[in-house]
């Protein structure tokens, strides 16, 4: 595939041809407008949703094993996520960009291995395991990460806007 250079006259309006790095004040203002979401907040939200799913499964069916199965599915998401978050927020993860990227992939692999190990161990740990209930708990808890984004602190309006 041939690369074609774009002429300045073809650049969309409003875009500067040169890159301008942010000053410290501009970077501080940008961070204030767009606060980041803590991974621990996401995990707490997943834990709450997992608990609600487990109680709903138990309460709606009246069968205790369905509640435990759904709870185990939620735990199979929350525990590996907590290990991942702890690994990423450690002191070695931010030494340099290379260590951060390596740490991300390393802890993601640990998270996946722990999740798979917990799912393999499920039949031995939960009496009368219900796979459908466990998978519902697992999937709903996994998708609950979007709730942390929805309920995150809103963008702050700055005085000069």
Buried (B, 14 or more C-beta within 10 A) or exposed (E): EEEEEEEEEEEEEEEEEEEEEEEEEEEEBEEEEEEEBEBBBBBBBBBBBBBBBBEBBBEEBEBEBBBBBBBBBBBBBBBBBBBBBBBBEEEEBEEEEEEEEEBBEBBBEBBEEBBEEBBEEBEEEBEEBBEEBBBBBBBBBBEBBEBBEEEBEEEEEEEEE
